[in-house]
Amino acid sequence: MSRWQYFLRRVLMSIPVVIFGTTITFALIRLGPLDPVSAILGTQYNPQAAEQIRTNLGLNQPLWSQYLDFMYELFTFQLGQSWVIAPGTTAYELIEIYAPRTIWLGFWSVLIALFVGIPLGFYAGLNPNTPSDYVASFGGIVWRAMPNFWLAIMLVTALSQLGTWTNGLFTWQTWIVRTNVVTPPALGFFQSPVEQFLADPGGWTESFIRATKQIAPAALVLGSASMGNEMRIGRTAVLETINSNYVETARAKGVSGRSLVWKHIFRNALIPLVPIITGEAFLLLGGSVFVETVFAINGLGWLFFNAAINGDLPLIGTLMFIFILILVGTNILQDFLYTIIDPRVGYDG
Amino acid sequence: MSTTTETEIPLRQRVAENPQPALIWAAVGAVLIGVELGAILQVVGAVAGVVVNLLPGDPGASAVQSLQAAFDAVPTLVSRDVIPNQGYWNGTGYENTFLGLSPAVAWVIRVAFVYAYAFAVLAWAWNGYTRFRRHYRRVDWTPRDDVVNRFRGHSWGKFGLIIVITFVVMAVFAPALGPTTMERNILQPYDYEVTYWSEDTQSTETVLVGEANLGSGSQGAGDENVAPLTYDDYGRFHPFGTATNGKDLFTQVVFGARISLTIAVVAMGIAGLIGLGLAMITAYYKGLADLATVLVSDSVQALPVIMVLILMLVIFQNTWVRELYDGAVLIILIFSVVYWPFIWRSIRGPALQVSEEDWIDAAKSFGQTPTQVMRKHMAPYVFSYMLIYASLSLGGIIISVAGLSYLGLGITAPTPEWGRLIANGQQYVASPSWHISLVPGLLITLVVTGLNAFGDGIRDAIDPQADTGDEAAATGGGA
């Protein structure tokens, strides 16, 4: 089977996966012991309003027709609206408001993890069994074992107390630009960035730096698990490549050290890192609930959590569908990267 | 099938021919178990009580109760009664403590004693294995010996094992380890009294435990804080300080270890059984069974784990399942449902490989049923791969449970849980009461590091060439 046929098969397989995953969500929401209507109404339950909502949501219809409606609407991207946490607001509007903060957070946490984890791992792999290798490896393992929400709490405290600890020499709040430790990032500069930048380059840069500084601690925490993973896998991958025959051959024919590291070791060591990097999508989505809660960033994770505890089941169904699409999309991206990077893909099955 | 050869002498006969090593081992074992007989019988009684409760009509409830009373009377060496620490200062010396020592010292002695006993039992079990290997085993060498030897040479894995054992002992002996009991300090504080030495009146006085708790909470300010390794105003020793509500943190932490480890191990066990069973079926029948399982497991894996956990806990919030053991049963069930696809995925390859082996064909042509083939000839080869994956995933479950409890969705009061303790002390991290959040978090980090190290050791011991597989799953979806 050629590489691209293999890739195509993986893409086709993802269609039933999305359908099935959405079906599981439907089953949980509509067949579970929690009645959507009483969840929406909560303590203000009255039969009239209940009947109204029931009709609105189509809950009077037979189950199979509810199911078909649910699936049809989601797959044609008629995403419905919120019923409890922002009644009447459409899911589109909510996602437009909340998603940018999570994307900003996710972007930086992937970037920080990549630019700290991989170099550290490669460094440890290139200098195996030295004290610096032990420090880096052990640090990575412990770093990865820390629960995100706890790490977030500790980091918030540390940053807030930094001024007191250093006797006012260094305070996080006033460093470079003035920000609070626990705050949602101000992403105003994000709208029509080109015009804003042209109109006021200094101001735009400052708001960019401010938003980055606001998100940095949260991104560091959210990326912690991935950073540890990338370090571990990076180290093993480098160790394996260093000891492989082709590197031996390259060294024997006189390839320079720099070229050896970059062309022969680095590129091949990247292959096992691909699933770790794309697997971050799972960690980021799950972790965003905790990190956004601690850092008071009202993003998608925060939205999902609040929709869940307030019983906004219609909105939850929609969000779950979006998350499934994101995760399946990342899986496809992973297969795509594999297909490009590793010519061996597809040959064994 | 069975042709008896000379080497196949039953174990009983082999022991009878050379009884000395076995007898010594059994004698030591009898002593070790004998001193703990009371505790073992109490556990049996408690289990019987639960079983009777579950049966309709509670048959023989009174018999079980009298049995429990009889069991309680059997003395136990490793218990609070032998080394009591809950005494008080009477102006000249300590009363009701072990040898009249201070409560802190008495408590330290008891903890040391519990761990010494636990490690003695483990050493005895290990010694039993080596004796069996040296004196009674039919063959000199089995492949499993190599696994054991590789693990013994794996210092990182051994480090993990020691940490894991430390926490398991903490969970098993939780009632004996705490400076006070769950019942007295946490569940029914207003049913018990504490005697203490009052500086004002220069005499001993008594107060309800609940009221003493109110006066010894850790809420930031200097006089409203009971730091780790200090006494509160009522002469009670707190190794980890107190929580905001004045309840002893160490007692809550050890019982938190109990619930966390139980959930992780049981959930992983159930998920492992489902995964292993399905792997056998899909590897044996292949084709449609395999395709259907791929589809279902891919779909479950495409769901964000933490979000599904939150959603399911919300959906089941007012049901009877949620009430069982403060939510632990429901959480175990949810984790089993969510985790089996990961297990199945990790052993699908090895299972398919085994099913292609010649001995499977041979077994089939001997007329063995599919279940026999799967159980006897396939499962043992796949089991070790499952063990690798499961041991690497336990830490993720512990972190997730703590995270959910932190959000207020996981284990509910009164059962103590690490994540809830962290939430409890969150606003005091920067104050003198930093210990409430810090200690449980450090313990989670330690136990997860230990589990991961142990898992690495198992992996390297079982299969040095093994691919780690899905690393992301092992961190619990980012909680």
Interface residues (C-beta under 8 A of the other chain):
Chain A: M13 P16 V17 V18 F20 G21 T23 I24 T25 L28 I29 G32 P33 L34 I141 V142 R144 A145 M146 P147 N148 F149 W150 L151 I153 M154 T157 S160 Q161 L222 A225 G228 N229 R232 I233 T236 P275 I276 G279 E280 F282 L283 L284 L285 G286 G287 S288 V289 F290 T293 F304 F305 A308 I309 G311 I316 L319 M320 F323 I324 L327 V328 N331
Chain B: V294 L295 V296 D298 S299 V300 A302 L303 P304 V305 I306 M307 V308 I310 L311 M312 V314 I315 F316 Q317 N318 T319 G395 I399 A402 G403 Y406 L407 G408 L409 G419 I422 Q426 V429 A430 S437 L438 P440 G441 I444 T445 L446 V448 T449 N452 A453 T468 D470 E471 A472 T475 G476 G477 G478 A479
